[in-house]
Amino acid sequence: MDQREFAGLIDSTKHIVLSAIKKNLYEEFYDTIDDVVQETYIRAYKSLAANKFRGDSSHSTWLYTIARNESLRMNQKRMRQANLAMKLKEKATQDSILNPREEYADSGMDIELQDLISNLPWKYKSVLALVSEGYKEQQIAEKLGIPEGTVKSRSFRGKQMLKKLFFQET
């Protein structure tokens, strides 16, 4: 199949390919329609060039199937990306709560963290402010005049409160 014949195939099947994509691609991923169309026709071209099209069905049925499969692949790919982004956001949140100055000093996250900490009750705010400055539990206990176990529990509870606050704001 030469270039002109393939262009004719694209013209005659583009409505079928788009129909398959719109039926199978999740709406939130419609921004990838062009990519799915392109991948559909690339796969078709490669198969035709390698004489892999058996002719058991019409070109339009065959391309509909390819478009459907490419749409499903894109759904899976974008869902994996969304899950990864969510996991990275959770990790970033945990890291910023534990080591804000080390991890996010240049990103502005430290300022946001300090804003969130300021919304906590004083007993948690005082502990987490010192944690965020890099003090160890023993040093915090000495500075605040409270037992080390109290520092640990207030730190833990304060971090839990921060997570809730952070996810409310995002």
ROSE-675986 format. One record per residue: x, y, z of N, C-alpha, C in turn; residue number from 1. Coordinates in nm, 3 decimals, always signed. Atoms other than C-alpha are relative to their C-alpha. Last residue first. Layout:
BEGIN
+---------+---------+---------+---------+---------+---------+---------+---------+---------+-----+
:     n_x :     n_y :     n_z :    ca_x :    ca_y :    ca_z :     c_x :     c_y :     c_z : num :
+---------+---------+---------+---------+---------+---------+---------+---------+---------+-----+
:       X :       Y :       Z :       X :       Y :       Z :       X :       Y :       Z : NUM :
...
+---------+---------+---------+---------+---------+---------+---------+---------+---------+-----+
END
This chain:
BEGIN
+---------+---------+---------+---------+---------+---------+---------+---------+---------+-----+
:     n_x :     n_y :     n_z :    ca_x :    ca_y :    ca_z :     c_x :     c_y :     c_z : num :
+---------+---------+---------+---------+---------+---------+---------+---------+---------+-----+
:  -0.037 :  +0.034 :  +0.139 :  -0.548 :  +2.074 :  +4.766 :  -0.114 :  -0.059 :  -0.074 : 170 :
:  -0.034 :  -0.119 :  +0.079 :  -0.650 :  +2.267 :  +5.080 :  +0.034 :  -0.032 :  -0.143 : 169 :
:  +0.118 :  -0.086 :  +0.009 :  -0.835 :  +1.984 :  +5.250 :  +0.026 :  +0.116 :  -0.094 : 168 :
:  +0.088 :  +0.058 :  +0.101 :  -0.549 :  +1.746 :  +5.169 :  -0.132 :  +0.075 :  -0.010 : 167 :
:  -0.061 :  -0.009 :  +0.132 :  -0.301 :  +1.968 :  +5.351 :  -0.096 :  -0.051 :  -0.107 : 166 :
:  +0.005 :  -0.139 :  +0.047 :  -0.525 :  +2.016 :  +5.655 :  +0.051 :  +0.013 :  -0.143 : 165 :
:  +0.141 :  -0.033 :  +0.024 :  -0.577 :  +1.642 :  +5.695 :  -0.013 :  +0.142 :  -0.054 : 164 :
:  +0.043 :  +0.074 :  +0.119 :  -0.206 :  +1.575 :  +5.653 :  -0.144 :  +0.031 :  -0.034 : 163 :
:  -0.054 :  -0.069 :  +0.118 :  -0.126 :  +1.850 :  +5.901 :  -0.042 :  -0.069 :  -0.128 : 162 :
:  +0.084 :  -0.119 :  +0.022 :  -0.357 :  +1.695 :  +6.162 :  +0.046 :  +0.076 :  -0.125 : 161 :
:  +0.128 :  +0.050 :  +0.050 :  -0.177 :  +1.361 :  +6.126 :  -0.094 :  +0.116 :  -0.031 : 160 :
:  -0.022 :  +0.038 :  +0.140 :  +0.156 :  +1.539 :  +6.160 :  -0.128 :  -0.053 :  -0.062 : 159 :
:  -0.010 :  -0.123 :  +0.078 :  +0.033 :  +1.706 :  +6.479 :  +0.019 :  -0.029 :  -0.148 : 158 :
:  +0.137 :  -0.053 :  +0.015 :  -0.075 :  +1.372 :  +6.620 :  -0.001 :  +0.128 :  -0.084 : 157 :
:  +0.080 :  +0.092 :  +0.081 :  +0.268 :  +1.219 :  +6.556 :  -0.139 :  +0.057 :  -0.026 : 156 :
:  -0.055 :  -0.003 :  +0.135 :  +0.461 :  +1.519 :  +6.685 :  -0.084 :  -0.087 :  -0.092 : 155 :
:  +0.047 :  -0.126 :  +0.060 :  +0.237 :  +1.548 :  +6.988 :  +0.050 :  +0.015 :  -0.143 : 154 :
:  +0.145 :  +0.010 :  +0.027 :  +0.291 :  +1.177 :  +7.064 :  -0.054 :  +0.129 :  -0.064 : 153 :
:  +0.028 :  +0.100 :  +0.104 :  +0.669 :  +1.195 :  +7.022 :  -0.149 :  -0.004 :  -0.034 : 152 :
:  -0.046 :  -0.057 :  +0.128 :  +0.705 :  +1.519 :  +7.220 :  -0.034 :  -0.095 :  -0.113 : 151 :
:  +0.102 :  -0.099 :  +0.036 :  +0.492 :  +1.371 :  +7.498 :  +0.038 :  +0.066 :  -0.133 : 150 :
:  +0.117 :  +0.074 :  +0.050 :  +0.720 :  +1.068 :  +7.507 :  -0.111 :  +0.093 :  -0.044 : 149 :
:  -0.030 :  +0.038 :  +0.139 :  +1.023 :  +1.302 :  +7.541 :  -0.118 :  -0.076 :  -0.062 : 148 :
:  -0.065 :  +0.130 :  +0.021 :  +0.873 :  +1.453 :  +7.858 :  +0.019 :  -0.032 :  -0.148 : 147 :
:  +0.097 :  +0.109 :  -0.004 :  +0.795 :  +1.828 :  +7.862 :  +0.073 :  -0.132 :  -0.023 : 146 :
:  +0.018 :  +0.046 :  -0.137 :  +1.010 :  +2.131 :  +7.944 :  -0.108 :  -0.106 :  +0.013 : 145 :
:  +0.139 :  -0.024 :  -0.040 :  +0.962 :  +2.293 :  +7.603 :  -0.028 :  -0.044 :  +0.144 : 144 :
:  +0.041 :  -0.137 :  +0.029 :  +1.332 :  +2.335 :  +7.523 :  -0.139 :  +0.031 :  +0.056 : 143 :
:  -0.072 :  -0.091 :  -0.089 :  +1.433 :  +2.010 :  +7.697 :  -0.046 :  +0.144 :  -0.019 : 142 :
:  +0.048 :  +0.024 :  -0.136 :  +1.165 :  +1.804 :  +7.523 :  +0.066 :  +0.096 :  +0.099 : 141 :
:  +0.132 :  -0.064 :  -0.008 :  +1.254 :  +1.964 :  +7.189 :  -0.056 :  -0.015 :  +0.142 : 140 :
:  -0.022 :  -0.144 :  -0.006 :  +1.620 :  +1.873 :  +7.239 :  -0.132 :  +0.076 :  +0.014 : 139 :
:  -0.057 :  -0.030 :  -0.132 :  +1.528 :  +1.512 :  +7.320 :  +0.021 :  +0.151 :  +0.017 : 138 :
:  +0.104 :  +0.011 :  -0.103 :  +1.300 :  +1.489 :  +7.018 :  +0.052 :  +0.038 :  +0.138 : 137 :
:  +0.028 :  +0.139 :  -0.037 :  +1.570 :  +1.616 :  +6.781 :  -0.102 :  +0.001 :  +0.114 : 136 :
:  -0.032 :  +0.043 :  -0.136 :  +1.563 :  +1.972 :  +6.642 :  -0.040 :  -0.147 :  +0.021 : 135 :
:  -0.105 :  +0.100 :  -0.006 :  +1.565 :  +2.019 :  +6.266 :  +0.039 :  -0.046 :  +0.139 : 134 :
:  -0.128 :  -0.069 :  -0.005 :  +1.374 :  +2.345 :  +6.229 :  +0.117 :  -0.097 :  +0.018 : 133 :
:  -0.029 :  -0.054 :  +0.134 :  +1.069 :  +2.152 :  +6.112 :  +0.131 :  +0.077 :  -0.004 : 132 :
:  -0.035 :  +0.113 :  +0.087 :  +1.080 :  +1.951 :  +6.435 :  +0.040 :  +0.052 :  -0.138 : 131 :
:  -0.137 :  +0.038 :  -0.033 :  +1.088 :  +2.277 :  +6.632 :  +0.047 :  -0.120 :  -0.083 : 130 :
:  -0.086 :  -0.112 :  +0.043 :  +0.780 :  +2.409 :  +6.454 :  +0.146 :  -0.034 :  +0.029 : 129 :
:  -0.030 :  +0.013 :  +0.143 :  +0.623 :  +2.067 :  +6.494 :  +0.086 :  +0.114 :  -0.054 : 128 :
:  -0.085 :  +0.117 :  +0.026 :  +0.653 :  +2.073 :  +6.874 :  +0.038 :  -0.006 :  -0.147 : 127 :
:  -0.130 :  -0.024 :  -0.062 :  +0.523 :  +2.429 :  +6.923 :  +0.096 :  -0.116 :  -0.028 : 126 :
:  -0.074 :  -0.099 :  +0.077 :  +0.240 :  +2.378 :  +6.672 :  +0.141 :  +0.019 :  +0.057 : 125 :
:  -0.053 :  +0.070 :  +0.118 :  +0.122 :  +2.062 :  +6.842 :  +0.088 :  +0.093 :  -0.083 : 124 :
:  -0.083 :  +0.110 :  -0.047 :  +0.081 :  +2.219 :  +7.189 :  +0.059 :  -0.080 :  -0.116 : 123 :
:  -0.134 :  -0.035 :  -0.043 :  -0.033 :  +2.549 :  +7.033 :  +0.085 :  -0.120 :  +0.037 : 122 :
:  -0.003 :  -0.042 :  -0.141 :  -0.332 :  +2.409 :  +6.844 :  +0.144 :  +0.017 :  +0.046 : 121 :
:  +0.016 :  +0.105 :  -0.100 :  -0.268 :  +2.386 :  +6.469 :  -0.009 :  +0.058 :  +0.141 : 120 :
:  +0.143 :  +0.025 :  -0.023 :  -0.332 :  +2.660 :  +6.212 :  -0.025 :  -0.104 :  +0.108 : 119 :
:  +0.054 :  -0.111 :  -0.080 :  +0.029 :  +2.790 :  +6.234 :  -0.149 :  -0.018 :  +0.029 : 118 :
:  -0.036 :  +0.021 :  -0.141 :  +0.149 :  +2.448 :  +6.119 :  -0.062 :  +0.109 :  +0.087 : 117 :
:  +0.085 :  +0.106 :  -0.053 :  -0.041 :  +2.494 :  +5.792 :  +0.027 :  -0.024 :  +0.148 : 116 :
:  +0.136 :  -0.053 :  -0.005 :  +0.125 :  +2.828 :  +5.724 :  -0.096 :  -0.103 :  +0.059 : 115 :
:  +0.005 :  -0.089 :  -0.117 :  +0.465 :  +2.682 :  +5.816 :  -0.139 :  +0.061 :  +0.014 : 114 :
:  +0.000 :  +0.084 :  -0.120 :  +0.402 :  +2.399 :  +5.570 :  -0.009 :  +0.087 :  +0.124 : 113 :
:  +0.134 :  +0.055 :  -0.010 :  +0.313 :  +2.647 :  +5.294 :  -0.013 :  -0.087 :  +0.126 : 112 :
:  +0.086 :  -0.111 :  -0.039 :  +0.636 :  +2.834 :  +5.357 :  -0.143 :  -0.050 :  +0.019 : 111 :
:  -0.032 :  -0.031 :  -0.140 :  +0.836 :  +2.511 :  +5.350 :  -0.091 :  +0.111 :  +0.050 : 110 :
:  +0.077 :  +0.090 :  -0.085 :  +0.663 :  +2.400 :  +5.028 :  +0.021 :  +0.034 :  +0.147 : 109 :
:  +0.112 :  -0.073 :  -0.056 :  +0.803 :  +2.706 :  +4.849 :  -0.086 :  -0.085 :  +0.090 : 108 :
:  +0.123 :  +0.014 :  +0.076 :  +1.017 :  +2.486 :  +4.628 :  -0.116 :  +0.082 :  +0.051 : 107 :
:  +0.001 :  -0.082 :  +0.119 :  +1.371 :  +2.579 :  +4.731 :  -0.136 :  +0.005 :  -0.070 : 106 :
:  -0.042 :  -0.136 :  -0.032 :  +1.356 :  +2.458 :  +5.091 :  -0.010 :  +0.092 :  -0.121 : 105 :
:  +0.080 :  -0.097 :  +0.075 :  +1.154 :  +2.157 :  +4.994 :  +0.040 :  +0.145 :  +0.024 : 104 :
:  +0.060 :  +0.040 :  +0.127 :  +1.346 :  +1.844 :  +5.084 :  -0.055 :  +0.115 :  -0.082 : 103 :
:  -0.090 :  +0.077 :  +0.089 :  +1.593 :  +1.944 :  +5.354 :  -0.061 :  -0.017 :  -0.138 : 102 :
:  -0.113 :  -0.085 :  +0.041 :  +1.392 :  +2.223 :  +5.517 :  +0.092 :  -0.074 :  -0.095 : 101 :
:  +0.034 :  -0.107 :  +0.094 :  +1.066 :  +2.032 :  +5.521 :  +0.119 :  +0.082 :  -0.047 : 100 :
:  -0.126 :  -0.071 :  +0.026 :  +1.199 :  +1.709 :  +5.668 :  -0.023 :  +0.119 :  -0.092 :  99 :
:  -0.113 :  +0.053 :  -0.077 :  +0.917 :  +1.512 :  +5.832 :  +0.126 :  +0.082 :  -0.015 :  98 :
:  +0.035 :  -0.005 :  -0.141 :  +0.614 :  +1.709 :  +5.720 :  +0.117 :  -0.046 :  +0.086 :  97 :
:  -0.002 :  -0.141 :  -0.041 :  +0.766 :  +1.780 :  +5.383 :  -0.034 :  +0.013 :  +0.147 :  96 :
:  -0.138 :  -0.049 :  -0.008 :  +0.854 :  +1.414 :  +5.341 :  +0.004 :  +0.144 :  +0.048 :  95 :
:  -0.064 :  +0.065 :  -0.115 :  +0.500 :  +1.301 :  +5.425 :  +0.142 :  +0.052 :  +0.017 :  94 :
:  +0.064 :  -0.052 :  -0.121 :  +0.350 :  +1.554 :  +5.186 :  +0.066 :  -0.058 :  +0.124 :  93 :
:  -0.049 :  -0.137 :  -0.017 :  +0.598 :  +1.468 :  +4.913 :  -0.058 :  +0.061 :  +0.127 :  92 :
:  -0.138 :  +0.010 :  -0.050 :  +0.519 :  +1.100 :  +4.962 :  +0.057 :  +0.138 :  +0.024 :  91 :
:  +0.005 :  +0.048 :  -0.138 :  +0.146 :  +1.169 :  +4.932 :  +0.140 :  -0.008 :  +0.060 :  90 :
:  +0.051 :  -0.111 :  -0.080 :  +0.204 :  +1.380 :  +4.621 :  -0.006 :  -0.040 :  +0.147 :  89 :
:  -0.109 :  -0.096 :  -0.015 :  +0.422 :  +1.107 :  +4.472 :  -0.043 :  +0.119 :  +0.085 :  88 :
:  -0.097 :  +0.059 :  -0.093 :  +0.150 :  +0.850 :  +4.539 :  +0.117 :  +0.096 :  +0.023 :  87 :
:  +0.060 :  -0.004 :  -0.132 :  -0.112 :  +1.073 :  +4.374 :  +0.097 :  -0.056 :  +0.104 :  86 :
:  -0.001 :  -0.139 :  -0.044 :  +0.112 :  +1.131 :  +4.073 :  -0.057 :  +0.013 :  +0.140 :  85 :
:  -0.138 :  -0.033 :  -0.036 :  +0.170 :  +0.757 :  +4.044 :  +0.009 :  +0.143 :  +0.051 :  84 :
:  -0.031 :  +0.069 :  -0.126 :  -0.203 :  +0.689 :  +4.057 :  +0.141 :  +0.032 :  +0.046 :  83 :
:  +0.075 :  -0.069 :  -0.106 :  -0.268 :  +0.953 :  +3.790 :  +0.029 :  -0.063 :  +0.136 :  82 :
:  -0.065 :  -0.129 :  -0.023 :  +0.008 :  +0.812 :  +3.569 :  -0.069 :  +0.076 :  +0.113 :  81 :
:  -0.127 :  +0.028 :  -0.068 :  -0.128 :  +0.459 :  +3.607 :  +0.071 :  +0.131 :  +0.034 :  80 :
:  +0.036 :  +0.037 :  -0.137 :  -0.476 :  +0.588 :  +3.519 :  +0.125 :  -0.031 :  +0.081 :  79 :
:  +0.032 :  -0.122 :  -0.073 :  -0.331 :  +0.767 :  +3.215 :  -0.041 :  -0.029 :  +0.144 :  78 :
:  -0.122 :  -0.080 :  -0.016 :  -0.164 :  +0.449 :  +3.089 :  -0.028 :  +0.124 :  +0.085 :  77 :
:  -0.087 :  +0.066 :  -0.098 :  -0.469 :  +0.232 :  +3.148 :  +0.124 :  +0.085 :  +0.029 :  76 :
:  +0.067 :  -0.007 :  -0.130 :  -0.701 :  +0.473 :  +2.969 :  +0.089 :  -0.059 :  +0.108 :  75 :
:  -0.019 :  -0.137 :  -0.049 :  -0.446 :  +0.505 :  +2.687 :  -0.068 :  +0.018 :  +0.135 :  74 :
:  -0.140 :  -0.014 :  -0.044 :  -0.437 :  +0.129 :  +2.644 :  +0.026 :  +0.138 :  +0.060 :  73 :
:  -0.010 :  +0.073 :  -0.127 :  -0.818 :  +0.116 :  +2.634 :  +0.143 :  +0.007 :  +0.055 :  72 :
:  +0.072 :  -0.079 :  -0.100 :  -0.821 :  +0.385 :  +2.365 :  +0.011 :  -0.066 :  +0.137 :  71 :
:  -0.087 :  -0.113 :  -0.033 :  -0.554 :  +0.198 :  +2.168 :  -0.065 :  +0.092 :  +0.105 :  70 :
:  -0.111 :  +0.051 :  -0.082 :  -0.763 :  -0.119 :  +2.184 :  +0.096 :  +0.112 :  +0.040 :  69 :
:  +0.053 :  +0.039 :  -0.130 :  -1.074 :  +0.063 :  +2.061 :  +0.113 :  -0.044 :  +0.093 :  68 :
:  +0.031 :  -0.124 :  -0.071 :  -0.878 :  +0.232 :  +1.782 :  -0.055 :  -0.031 :  +0.140 :  67 :
:  -0.129 :  -0.059 :  -0.039 :  -0.731 :  -0.104 :  +1.671 :  -0.024 :  +0.126 :  +0.083 :  66 :
:  -0.057 :  +0.084 :  -0.106 :  -1.077 :  -0.262 :  +1.674 :  +0.133 :  +0.056 :  +0.049 :  65 :
:  +0.083 :  -0.023 :  -0.119 :  -1.229 :  +0.024 :  +1.473 :  +0.058 :  -0.077 :  +0.119 :  64 :
:  -0.045 :  -0.126 :  -0.060 :  -0.935 :  -0.002 :  +1.232 :  -0.083 :  +0.037 :  +0.124 :  63 :
:  -0.135 :  +0.022 :  -0.053 :  -1.015 :  -0.370 :  +1.164 :  +0.051 :  +0.125 :  +0.071 :  62 :
:  +0.019 :  +0.083 :  -0.120 :  -1.385 :  -0.299 :  +1.120 :  +0.134 :  -0.021 :  +0.070 :  61 :
:  +0.065 :  -0.082 :  -0.101 :  -1.303 :  -0.013 :  +0.878 :  -0.023 :  -0.078 :  +0.130 :  60 :
:  -0.097 :  -0.091 :  -0.060 :  -1.049 :  -0.218 :  +0.683 :  -0.064 :  +0.082 :  +0.113 :  59 :
:  -0.027 :  -0.120 :  +0.080 :  -1.310 :  -0.487 :  +0.628 :  +0.104 :  +0.085 :  +0.071 :  58 :
:  +0.103 :  -0.102 :  -0.018 :  -1.280 :  -0.821 :  +0.800 :  +0.033 :  +0.118 :  -0.091 :  57 :
:  +0.116 :  +0.069 :  -0.056 :  -1.090 :  -1.145 :  +0.752 :  -0.118 :  +0.095 :  +0.021 :  56 :
:  +0.115 :  -0.019 :  +0.086 :  -0.851 :  -0.954 :  +0.524 :  -0.124 :  -0.074 :  +0.048 :  55 :
:  +0.041 :  +0.128 :  +0.061 :  -0.541 :  -1.094 :  +0.689 :  -0.119 :  +0.016 :  -0.094 :  54 :
:  +0.146 :  -0.008 :  +0.010 :  -0.373 :  -0.760 :  +0.763 :  -0.048 :  -0.121 :  -0.079 :  53 :
:  +0.062 :  +0.072 :  -0.112 :  -0.020 :  -0.865 :  +0.858 :  -0.153 :  +0.011 :  -0.001 :  52 :
:  +0.099 :  +0.096 :  +0.052 :  +0.134 :  -0.771 :  +0.521 :  -0.062 :  -0.085 :  +0.111 :  51 :
:  -0.056 :  +0.133 :  -0.026 :  +0.431 :  -0.603 :  +0.697 :  -0.094 :  -0.111 :  -0.048 :  50 :
:  -0.133 :  +0.006 :  +0.063 :  +0.345 :  -0.265 :  +0.543 :  +0.062 :  -0.138 :  +0.017 :  49 :
:  +0.019 :  +0.008 :  +0.145 :  -0.023 :  -0.319 :  +0.632 :  +0.134 :  -0.014 :  -0.072 :  48 :
:  +0.058 :  +0.131 :  +0.031 :  +0.063 :  -0.396 :  +0.993 :  -0.020 :  -0.018 :  -0.150 :  47 :
:  -0.103 :  +0.101 :  -0.021 :  +0.295 :  -0.097 :  +1.020 :  -0.051 :  -0.139 :  -0.035 :  46 :
:  -0.098 :  -0.012 :  +0.107 :  +0.033 :  +0.130 :  +0.866 :  +0.109 :  -0.107 :  +0.011 :  45 :
:  +0.061 :  +0.050 :  +0.124 :  -0.239 :  +0.005 :  +1.100 :  +0.102 :  +0.003 :  -0.114 :  44 :
:  +0.008 :  +0.146 :  -0.011 :  -0.019 :  +0.053 :  +1.405 :  -0.057 :  -0.062 :  -0.127 :  43 :
:  -0.138 :  +0.051 :  +0.006 :  +0.069 :  +0.405 :  +1.294 :  -0.001 :  -0.151 :  +0.007 :  42 :
:  -0.042 :  +0.004 :  +0.140 :  -0.298 :  +0.474 :  +1.219 :  +0.145 :  -0.046 :  -0.016 :  41 :
:  +0.085 :  +0.093 :  +0.075 :  -0.411 :  +0.379 :  +1.567 :  +0.049 :  -0.013 :  -0.144 :  40 :
:  -0.050 :  +0.134 :  -0.030 :  -0.116 :  +0.556 :  +1.732 :  -0.081 :  -0.106 :  -0.074 :  39 :
:  -0.131 :  +0.017 :  +0.062 :  -0.211 :  +0.880 :  +1.558 :  +0.053 :  -0.142 :  +0.022 :  38 :
:  +0.021 :  +0.008 :  +0.146 :  -0.575 :  +0.850 :  +1.653 :  +0.132 :  -0.027 :  -0.071 :  37 :
:  +0.060 :  +0.132 :  +0.025 :  -0.481 :  +0.774 :  +2.014 :  -0.025 :  -0.019 :  -0.149 :  36 :
:  -0.102 :  +0.103 :  -0.018 :  -0.244 :  +1.071 :  +2.029 :  -0.053 :  -0.139 :  -0.032 :  35 :
:  -0.093 :  -0.008 :  +0.113 :  -0.505 :  +1.305 :  +1.881 :  +0.108 :  -0.107 :  +0.009 :  34 :
:  +0.063 :  +0.057 :  +0.120 :  -0.763 :  +1.184 :  +2.134 :  +0.095 :  +0.001 :  -0.118 :  33 :
:  -0.094 :  +0.089 :  +0.069 :  -0.528 :  +1.252 :  +2.426 :  -0.058 :  -0.060 :  -0.128 :  32 :
:  -0.111 :  -0.081 :  +0.048 :  -0.712 :  +1.558 :  +2.565 :  +0.103 :  -0.085 :  -0.076 :  31 :
:  +0.026 :  -0.044 :  +0.137 :  -1.017 :  +1.335 :  +2.581 :  +0.112 :  +0.088 :  -0.055 :  30 :
:  -0.122 :  +0.015 :  +0.079 :  -0.864 :  +1.174 :  +2.892 :  -0.020 :  +0.043 :  -0.145 :  29 :
:  -0.104 :  -0.084 :  -0.058 :  -1.127 :  +1.294 :  +3.140 :  +0.132 :  -0.009 :  -0.076 :  28 :
:  +0.017 :  -0.143 :  +0.031 :  -1.391 :  +1.156 :  +2.907 :  +0.112 :  +0.087 :  +0.055 :  27 :
:  +0.066 :  -0.071 :  -0.110 :  -1.260 :  +0.800 :  +2.934 :  -0.003 :  +0.149 :  -0.032 :  26 :
:  -0.094 :  -0.082 :  -0.076 :  -1.167 :  +0.658 :  +2.592 :  -0.077 :  +0.074 :  +0.109 :  25 :
:  -0.085 :  +0.078 :  -0.089 :  -1.388 :  +0.375 :  +2.471 :  +0.098 :  +0.080 :  +0.085 :  24 :
:  +0.075 :  +0.100 :  -0.077 :  -1.688 :  +0.526 :  +2.294 :  +0.085 :  -0.066 :  +0.107 :  23 :
:  +0.093 :  -0.070 :  -0.089 :  -1.506 :  +0.842 :  +2.185 :  -0.083 :  -0.097 :  +0.084 :  22 :
:  -0.075 :  -0.067 :  -0.106 :  -1.218 :  +0.635 :  +2.048 :  -0.096 :  +0.067 :  +0.098 :  21 :
:  -0.052 :  +0.102 :  -0.091 :  -1.440 :  +0.399 :  +1.852 :  +0.072 :  +0.064 :  +0.118 :  20 :
:  +0.114 :  +0.058 :  -0.072 :  -1.630 :  +0.692 :  +1.700 :  +0.047 :  -0.103 :  +0.101 :  19 :
:  +0.039 :  -0.097 :  -0.103 :  -1.306 :  +0.869 :  +1.610 :  -0.118 :  -0.051 :  +0.083 :  18 :
:  -0.106 :  -0.001 :  -0.100 :  -1.183 :  +0.557 :  +1.427 :  -0.037 :  +0.095 :  +0.114 :  17 :
:  +0.013 :  +0.127 :  -0.074 :  -1.514 :  +0.520 :  +1.243 :  +0.103 :  -0.005 :  +0.113 :  16 :
:  +0.120 :  -0.010 :  -0.083 :  -1.516 :  +0.887 :  +1.138 :  -0.021 :  -0.126 :  +0.084 :  15 :
:  -0.024 :  -0.087 :  -0.115 :  -1.152 :  +0.861 :  +1.023 :  -0.124 :  +0.013 :  +0.089 :  14 :
:  +0.025 :  +0.066 :  -0.130 :  -1.220 :  +0.556 :  +0.808 :  +0.012 :  +0.091 :  +0.121 :  13 :
:  +0.124 :  +0.078 :  +0.000 :  -1.260 :  +0.688 :  +0.452 :  -0.033 :  -0.062 :  +0.136 :  12 :
:  +0.117 :  -0.082 :  +0.028 :  -1.007 :  +0.968 :  +0.486 :  -0.130 :  -0.078 :  +0.011 :  11 :
:  +0.021 :  -0.089 :  -0.115 :  -0.751 :  +0.742 :  +0.654 :  -0.125 :  +0.085 :  -0.021 :  10 :
:  +0.053 :  +0.084 :  -0.108 :  -0.790 :  +0.476 :  +0.385 :  -0.029 :  +0.085 :  +0.124 :   9 :
:  +0.140 :  +0.028 :  +0.034 :  -0.745 :  +0.742 :  +0.117 :  -0.067 :  -0.085 :  +0.107 :   8 :
:  +0.070 :  -0.127 :  -0.026 :  -0.424 :  +0.858 :  +0.287 :  -0.149 :  -0.016 :  -0.031 :   7 :
:  +0.015 :  -0.008 :  -0.146 :  -0.312 :  +0.493 :  +0.290 :  -0.073 :  +0.128 :  +0.038 :   6 :
:  +0.103 :  +0.096 :  -0.040 :  -0.378 :  +0.464 :  -0.083 :  -0.025 :  +0.006 :  +0.151 :   5 :
:  +0.127 :  -0.052 :  +0.047 :  -0.180 :  +0.781 :  -0.150 :  -0.116 :  -0.092 :  +0.040 :   4 :
:  +0.041 :  -0.113 :  -0.083 :  +0.113 :  +0.669 :  +0.061 :  -0.138 :  +0.053 :  -0.037 :   3 :
:  -0.082 :  -0.121 :  +0.007 :  +0.149 :  +0.331 :  -0.105 :  -0.063 :  +0.113 :  +0.083 :   2 :
:  +0.085 :  -0.117 :  +0.000 :  +0.000 :  +0.000 :  +0.000 :  +0.089 :  +0.124 :  +0.000 :   1 :
+---------+---------+---------+---------+---------+---------+---------+---------+---------+-----+
END
